[in-house]
Amino acid sequence: MRTNKRIQGHLLAAFSILVWGTTFISTKILLRTFEPVQLVLIRFFIGYLVLCLLTGRQGHIPFENLKKELMYAAAGLFGVSLYFLGENVALTYTQASNVSVIITVAPCLTAILSWYFLKEKPRGPLFFLGFGLALAGIVLMSFTENFAVTLNPFGDFLAFLAACTWAVYSILIKKMERYGYSVFRITRRIFFYGLLFLMPAALICKWELRAEDVFRPVNVLNLLFLGILASALCYVAWNKATEYLGAVETSVYIYANPAVTILFSLLILQEKITSGAWIGIGLTISGLVLSEWKGSKKKRIHEKVRMYEDSIKNA
């Protein structure tokens, strides 16, 4: 049973990354009409409505105590509001290639936070070797056209903060699995708070939108894709993967996001992929596999040791 859950976890994480790797197409189309904050607010509002429809009245989580409610609120703040605002604003100040590289520090940050807050064992050298390979691959993919790195301290710092917020979100999700609610209900509650924290930023935006632009078929289809699949269902899948695999092993799949984006650029947009990018994809996938393999092996050993210790205590 445990093995089946691990397989399901890997499949769910891979599904999320495959979908998230294609969202750049929809985002590029929609940004012709919407401001970044507007787009984030609309996609998560659609996602929240979908989760409400899927869970119904029974999907509402009653207030139990302040500590749990603060956990839901923190997950919405870090995993929805701050992450997407940080990433989108960073893209207005620095290169997209810089952001894609900086975001990949999230798994390492998650590993550090897991060690401190979840009391997990420190990761071994192969985990960090995998991180190094993945980072080298992402650098090759991001800067393969011209290896000129333009640094923007403010934009790059915002991208790093976005990576930090996702690491915090991963830890919060792992802690919530003991609450006993389904992942659909928990994700619904998180989206509620995410939307709530997005409201102040949305009020600053100019909502001068023409109905014919908003309801243009191509915009509607892309909004539905981002809201239903990329937000509601992918967050549910990612949160369930975190429950099955743990915060660190799931977050490692972030390494593959730039590779998926490049491959879909080839398939959908018919864009050229340079030899450097192909090498980068290979390095990134190798780093992901290496990090996951080591993490999975260590976790099984730790679980066996823990079970043995528990059996001695109960004897």
Residue pairs with C-beta under 8 A, 6 or more apart in sequence:
5 244
6 244
6 245
6 296
8 240
8 241
8 244
9 240
9 241
9 243
9 244
9 245
9 249
9 250
10 241
10 245
10 292
12 237
12 238
12 240
12 241
12 244
13 237
13 238
13 241
13 245
13 250
13 253
14 253
14 256
15 234
15 237
16 234
16 235
16 237
16 238
16 241
16 253
17 253
17 254
17 256
17 257
17 260
18 260
19 229
19 230
19 233
19 234
20 230
20 234
20 257
20 260
21 256
21 257
21 258
21 259
21 260
21 261
21 263
21 264
22 260
22 261
22 264
22 268
23 225
23 226
23 230
24 261
25 264
25 268
25 269
26 222
26 225
26 226
26 230
27 39
27 226
29 218
29 219
29 222
30 39
30 219
30 222
30 223
30 226
31 39
33 209
33 213
33 214
33 216
33 219
34 42
34 209
35 205
35 206
36 88
36 89
36 91
36 92
37 85
37 88
37 198
37 201
37 202
37 204
37 205
38 202
38 205
38 207
38 209
39 226
40 84
40 85
40 88
40 198
41 195
41 198
41 202
42 223
42 227
43 223
43 226
43 227
43 230
43 231
44 80
44 191
44 194
44 195
44 198
44 227
44 231
45 195
45 227
46 223
46 224
46 226
46 227
46 228
46 231
46 232
47 191
47 227
47 228
47 231
47 232
47 235
48 188
48 191
48 192
48 195
48 232
49 227
50 227
50 228
50 232
50 233
51 59
51 184
51 187
51 188
51 191
51 232
51 236
52 59
52 188
54 184
54 232
55 182
55 184
55 185
55 188
59 184
59 185
59 188
60 185
60 188
61 72
61 181
61 185
61 186
61 188
61 189
63 69
68 179
71 172
71 175
71 176
72 176
72 186
72 189
72 190
72 192
72 193
73 193
73 197
74 168
74 172
75 169
75 172
75 173
75 176
75 190
75 193
76 189
76 190
76 191
76 192
76 193
76 194
76 195
76 196
76 197
77 193
77 194
77 197
78 165
78 166
78 168
78 169
78 172
79 165
79 166
79 168
79 169
79 172
79 173
79 190
79 194
79 235
80 190
80 191
80 193
80 194
80 195
80 197
80 198
81 194
81 197
81 198
81 201
82 161
82 162
82 165
82 197
83 162
83 165
83 166
83 169
85 198
85 201
86 158
86 159
86 161
86 162
86 165
87 99
87 103
87 158
87 159
87 162
89 155
89 158
90 99
90 155
90 156
90 158
90 159
90 162
91 99
91 155
92 155
93 152
93 154
93 155
93 158
94 150
94 151
94 152
94 154
94 155
94 156
94 158
94 159
95 150
95 152
96 142
97 142
97 143
98 142
98 149
98 150
98 151
98 152
98 155
98 156
98 159
99 155
99 159
99 162
100 138
100 141
100 142
100 257
100 258
100 261
101 135
101 138
101 139
101 142
102 156
102 159
102 160
102 162
102 163
103 159
103 162
103 163
103 166
103 254
103 257
104 131
104 134
104 135
104 138
104 163
104 254
104 255
104 258
105 160
105 163
106 163
106 164
106 166
106 167
106 170
106 251
106 254
107 131
107 248
107 251
107 252
107 254
107 255
107 291
108 128
108 131
109 163
109 164
109 167
110 166
110 167
110 170
110 171
110 247
110 248
110 251
111 122
111 123
111 127
111 248
112 167
113 167
113 168
113 170
113 171
113 247
114 120
114 171
114 174
114 246
114 247
114 248
115 121
115 122
115 123
117 171
117 175
118 171
118 174
118 175
118 247
120 246
120 248
121 298
121 302
123 248
123 294
123 295
123 298
124 294
124 298
126 290
126 291
126 293
126 294
127 248
127 290
127 291
127 294
127 295
129 287
129 290
130 252
130 286
130 287
130 288
130 289
130 290
130 291
130 292
130 294
131 255
131 287
131 291
132 287
133 283
133 284
133 286
133 287
133 290
134 255
134 283
134 284
134 286
134 287
134 288
134 291
135 287
136 280
136 283
136 287
137 255
137 259
137 279
137 280
137 281
137 282
137 283
137 284
137 285
137 286
137 287
138 255
138 258
138 280
138 284
139 280
140 276
140 277
140 279
140 280
140 283
141 258
141 259
141 262
141 276
141 277
141 280
141 281
141 284
142 258
142 280
143 149
144 274
144 276
144 277
144 280
145 274
166 251
166 254
167 251
170 242
170 247
170 248
170 250
170 251
171 247
173 186
173 239
173 242
173 243
173 247
174 242
174 243
174 246
174 247
176 186
177 242
177 243
179 186
183 236
183 239
183 240
183 243
184 236
186 239
187 232
187 235
187 236
187 239
190 235
191 231
191 232
191 235
213 219
238 250
241 250
241 253
242 250
246 295
246 299
248 295
249 292
249 295
249 296
249 299
252 288
252 291
252 292
252 295
253 288
255 284
255 287
255 288
255 291
256 284
256 285
256 288
258 284
259 280
259 281
259 284
259 285
262 273
262 277
262 281
263 273
263 281
265 271
265 273
266 272
266 273
